[in-house]
């Protein structure tokens, strides 16, 4: 290989030096052909220097998780393939926290198998997609869904366009939901019932850098559908997922993230839009303005990893929405969580490439923090979970997890559980 590179370099240099010697006699077309050949030689040198297949570097980019961002590593036109998956075993206690029978059966679920397919058209146009297979079989409650599928037009570091089915840039998990990147066998409930991850919508928007270390993303997307809101899971059921979505109302969503401090990522995000989608009642058209706001922080220092997030959501006309949805919908919903973990292997086995991190996580959420006049808040929806567990990674992209989750509610009907999980990404 070195011999070939040297030959190409010598040939390229010879041609480059030869051009001035006879440039005055050579026709313009000949000069263009020589320049074309030089360009081809330079490209060949670059190809051999990088190698046909360069080592994949897994890191978040352009608002996506490590595997989802793989297409952006392509150096030339072509297809990228990546993915992730998770299997989860959940074992519930026989008794609730108040001592009554739990009546909850244990389950073992191939929760997700996801395939990312991307294509780089040229140096500034990229297609990226995620197709998810849930619960192993469409015959047993599973489904196959497009989680995102969009075109990026990458004009510069400061301004780029994304259009198609996109992920609203809210919270942490919605954009970076690959399970080997976070602690816990399950996603935090706050980022399921308040920030309804994984949330995907048809839309169009822009993203880029305001200045180095400060990124932005902003999208106009299809609105939520208030008719499918619920008491326990807030607006989660109102996601339309880009499938024949009603768009009498659109929404606006965006995020700012700052990473200028080594090991730190700080962010603030929002969503706002009407959710009535043309529904009417005796008072007329239902607006159901829905507003979500969250702030989060991530910090990594040697073996220490910290995360924290706070989210709050409000639904206007909550009484009318409750009548429409036939459930008591919270007018105010809020929640937060903190998590800390520490990789012990650099201390126990210096030089090891494995990872072994005990972690602890606490979260609290209330989807009935406030309800409309005439409706009663359900204490069972004021919930907290203390999770203690450990994550072992024999490879950075393969994780085995165990955790114990002490689930409590203000109604004293929480059911503790312990879980096992296998996660992977590629």
N, C-alpha and C positions, 0 to 999 in steps of 0.2 A: 504493500500500500504506500509506504514512504517513497519507494522508487517511482511509482506512478505519479504521486503528488509532485515530486521533484521535476519529472519530465514535463508535466503540465505547467509548472511554474516557469521552467526554462523557455518553453514554447511561447507562453503568454508574454514573458519579458522580451523575447526576440521580436515578436510581432509588434509589441508596443514601441520598441526602439526603431523598428524598421519603418514605421509609418512616416516619421518626419523626413527620412532620407529620400523618398520618391513621391512625397505628397504632392509636390508641384506638378509632376507629370501624370499622376494617377487620376482617372476620371472620378467624379463624385460618387458614382455607384460602386466603384471598387473600394473606396474608402469606407463606405457604409458597410460593405460585406466584411472588410477586415475588422471593423468595430464590432459587428455582430459576432464574429468568431471569437474575438477577445472576450466579449460578454459571456459567451457560452463556456469558455475555458474558466473564467472567474467563478461562474455558477457551479461548475464541476468541482473546482477546488473546495468551495464552500460545502458542497454536498458530501464530499469525502471527509472533510474535516469534522463535520457534525455526525457523520454516519447515517446510513439509511434509516436506522431505528435508534433514536437517542433515548436515553433513560428517562422515564416519565417522572416528573416532579409533581407530587400531589400537594397542592396548596389552593386555598380559595382564591377566586379571581372574578372580577366583573359581577360581584354580588351573588356568586354561586359557591357551593361546596367544592371540596377537592376533586372528586370524581366528575361532578357535573361540569367542571371547568376544563376538562381534559382537551376539548376541541381547540381551545385557544393556544395550546402548545404546538399545534401543527405548524411546521415551517413552510409548507407548501400545500397546494391543492390536494385534498384527499378526505377520507372518512376517518372519524375517530369512534372508538367503541369503549364504553366504560359502564359501570353499574355498581349496585350495592344490594344487600339483602339483610334480613333479620328474622330469626326464629326466636320465639319467646314462650317460655313455660311459666304459667301463673298458678300458684298454690295459695288458696284462701283459707284463713282460719275458719274453724267450725262455728265460732261464736263471734258476734258483734262486740263492739266495745261496751255495750250495756248488758252483756251477758246472754242475750237472746240468740236463738239459732240464726246463723248467717244465711243458710240455704243458698249458698253460692258454690257452684261446681268448679273444680280446677279445669284448666284448659292448656293446650299446647298448640301453638299456631305458627305456621310459616307465614308470618305477618306480611312480609313484602319481599318481592324480588323485582328489582328495578334495572332497566337497561337504558343507558344514555347513548344516543346515536347523534353524531354531529358531522357536519361537512363544511370544510373551508373552500369557498369558491375562489377566492383570491386573497390578497393581503388586507382587504378591508371589508369583505362580506362573509359572514358566518351564519350557518344554520345550526341550531342546537335543539335537542328534544329529550324528553324523559317519558318512558312508557312504564307503567307500574302494574305488576300482577299482585293482587292482594289475596291473602287467605288461601293460597295454593290452588283453588278451584272455583270457577264461576258457578259450578253446580252446588256448592255448599256455602253460599253467602259471599263468595269472593267476586272480584270484578277486575277488568282490565281497563285502565284509564290512561289518557295522555295527561301527564302532570305539567308539562310545559312543552311548547314547540314554537320557536320564534326565529326571526331573522334579525341579526345585528348588522348595522351599517356603522363601521368604526372609522370615524372621520379623524379623531385626534384623541389625545389623553384627556382633553377637557370636555369634549362633546361627542356623543355617540347616540344612535337611534336604535331602539328595540321595538319590534312589532310582532304580534302574534298572541299565543297563550303565554302569559308571563306569571311570575310569582310576585305578588305584592310585597314590597320591601319593608315588612314590619317585623319587629322583634329579632330574635336570633335564629330560631329553628325553621321558620318558614322558608328561608332561602338556603340555609345550611343544615339540612335535615338528615344527612347521612349518619347513621347511628353510631359508627365507630368514632365519630368526632365529638360526642357528648357523653357525660356520665349518665348512669341509670339505664335500666333495661327498657324503660318506657320514656317517652317524651314528657316533659313537665306538663301537668294538667293546665297550668296557666297558659301555656302556648298551644292548647287544644281548645279550651272553652272560652277564652277571652280573645287571644290571637288564634284564629281557627286553622292551625297548621295541619296538613299542608293545604294551603289556600292558593288556588290558581284561577286566573281569569283571562278572558280575551281583553287585549288592550294595546296601547302604544305609549311610548315614553322615551325619556332621555336619561343618560347617565354619564359620569365621568369624574374628573377631578376639578374642584374649585381651585385648589392649590395642592402641592405635594402633601400627602397624608390626610387630606380632607376630601372624601368622596361624597357624591350625591347620586340619588336615583329618584325619578319622579315619573308617574304613569297616570294616564286616564284609563279607567277600566270599567267593565260592566259592574253595576251596583249589586248589592245583596238583595235577597228577596225576603221581606219581613214575614211573609205567610209561613215560612218554614223555620222561624226562630223557635227556640225551646227554652224551658225553664232551667234545666240542668246544664246544657251546653251552650247557652247564650245564642250567639249569631251563627254558630257552626253550621247548622242545618240550612242557613240562608245562602251558603255558597252555591253559585250556579255552575261553577266549574267549566264554563265555556261551552256547555252543551245546550243548544237551543235556548240560550239565555235571554230572559226578558231584559230589554234595555230602555224602558220608559225612563229609567233613572241611571245615570252614570256615577262613578265615584272617582275621587282623586286620592292618590297615595304617594308617599315619598319617605326618604330616609337620608339622614346625614350621618357619616361615620368618620371618626378621627382616630388615626393610628400613629400619630407622631411621637408618642412615648414608647420606647422599646418594650415589646411584649404586651402592649395595651391596645384594646379596641373599645372605643366609646361611641355609642350611637343613640339617636333619637329618631322615632318614626311615627307616622300617622296614617290614618285613613279617614275620609269623610265623604258621605254621599247619602242621598235619599234612598230608602229601601222599599217604598210602597209599590213600585213597579206597576202603577196604574190601578191598584186596588182602591175600591170605594166603600163607604158605609153611609150611614144616615147623615153624617156630617160633611160628606163630600169626599174628595180625593185624599188618600192617606199619604202623607209625606214620609213619616218615619225616618227622620234624619238620624243617621247612625254615625257616631264619631268615636274613633279609636286612637289612643295615644300611648306610646310606650317609650321607655328609656332603658338602656342596658349597658353593661360593661363586662369586658373579658380581660383577664390578666394572666400571663404565664411568665414564670421566673424559675429557671432551672427545673426542678421536679414539681413545683407548685403550680396549680391551675385554679383560677377563681372565675366564677360567673355570677352575675346578678341581673335581675330584670324586674321592672315594675310596669304594669299595664292597667289602663282603665278605659272603660267603654260606656257610652251613654246612648240611649235610644229615646228619641222624642216621641210623643204620642204613644207611650208604652201601654196605656190602658186600651187604646184602640187596637194596637198591635196584638195585645193579649187576647182580645176578642176575636181578631182575625186568625191568630194561630191556635186558638182554643187552649192556650196555656198561659200561665202567669209569667210574663216576660219582664225581666228586670229593667228598670229605667236607668239604673246605675249598676255597673259590674266592675269589680276591680280585683287585682291579685298581684302577687309578687313571689319571687323565689331567689334563694342564694344557694350556691353549691361550691364546695371546695374539695380538691383531691390532691394527693401527693404521690409521685412516683418514687417508690422506695428502692428500686433496683440499683440506681447509681450509688447508693450507700451500701446495700447488701452485696451486690455483685458488680463492682466497678468495671466498666468496659462492656457490659452486657448490652445487646441490642433489644432485649425484651423490655416489657413495661408492666409494672405491677403497682396499681394505685388504689389504696383505700379512699373512699370518698364519703361525704355526708352532704345531704341536701335537705333544705326545708322550704316548703312552699305553702302559701295560703291564698285562697280565692273564694269569692262570694258572688255568685251570679244573681243573687237577690239582695245586693247591698242596699238597693232602694227599689221600691215598686210603686206603681201608680196608685192614687187614692182609690179606695174601694177594693183593693187586692191585698192579700196577705203574703208576707215573705215566708218562705219555707226554710226553717233552720237547718235542714239537712243539706242545703246548698251553700252553707257557710262551712267551708272545708279546709282542712290542713293535712299535710303529709310530711312526716319525718322519714327520710330514706337514708339508710346506712348500707354501704356495699363495697365491692371491690371490682376493679376492672383489670384483666390480664390480657396483654397483647404479645403473642409470640412473634408477631410481625406488625408494623405500624398500621396496616390496613385490615387486620383480623383481630377481633376482640371477643373474649369470653367474659360475661358479666354475671355477678350475683348481687342481689340486694334484698333487704327486708324493708317493707314499707308499712309504717304505722299510720293508717288512715283514720282520721277522726272528723267528726262533724259536731256542730252545736246541738244537733238532735240526738247525739250519742249513738248513732247507728252505723258508724264506720266499721269497716271490715279490714283488719290487718292481713298482710299477705307477704309471701316471699317469692322471688322470681329468678329465673335463669334465662340468659339470652346468648345467642351466637350472632355476631355481626361481621360483615365483611364489605369491602369496597375494592374496586379494581379499575 
